[in-house]
Amino acid sequence: GENVEQHPSTLSVQEGDSAVIKCTYSDSASNYFPWYKQELGKGPQLIIDIRSNVGEKKDQRIAVTLNKTAKHFSLHITETQPEDSAVYFCAASHAGNMLTFGGGTRLMVKP
Amino acid sequence: DSGVTQTPKHLITATGQRVTLRCSPRSGDLSVYWYQQSLDQGLQFLIQYYNGEERAKGNILERFSAQQFPDLHSELNLSSLELGDSALYFCASSFRTSGLDEQYFGPGTRLTVT
């Protein structure tokens, strides 16, 4: 089955700096890669996703890149703000829509 | 607010008991997924239903079962509960089951088994 590795497990940045979280996946059939943000006591919130026919996608301060050959994808957050502090999860899926999640990254943005 | 609702928010029960968790998908979504989140196992897929039929199974124990009703709400039944079943249980929904559909998660049910 699919295996998703996520790094780093914790990331501390200064407000205004950029943050990058990286994931690798094992199943070359995976073709959908969402990113979720989870705040304390809440469910995962979809923040951005990318499909395998696209190499990069941007939404304001958030961008995701995908390298299908190397089987890795990354989340980039620019101009970080304290409200970006949360746990971020990457995931991968293929036929059937079953998501396999990475282990999560705890992002701390220091004011 | 994702539009996915889950009840109850918290559940405390004893070992050996049985509980039922309930999920209502977003309006218009036909597919429901159940996930378990624990400290040691992370977020794991349990089971998926699409328009009332089971579509996919993940690491779901035989003591756990689920169903999706004609009004599309879903229930996850956990029986013979063990201490290790303590976790957050999330429901997610999507419109279809193509493998490319966004999944939206509910707020979760926190299960504590004592």
Interface residues (C-beta under 8 A of the other chain):
Chain A: N31 Y32 P34 Y36 K42 G43 P44 Q45 L46 D49 R51 F89 S93 H94 A95 G96 N97 M98 L99 T100 F101 G102 G103 G104
Chain B: S2 V4 S31 Y33 Y35 G42 L43 Q44 F45 Q48 R55 A56 G58 F90 S94 R96 T97 S98 G99 L100 D101 E102 Q103 Y104 F105 G106 P107 G108
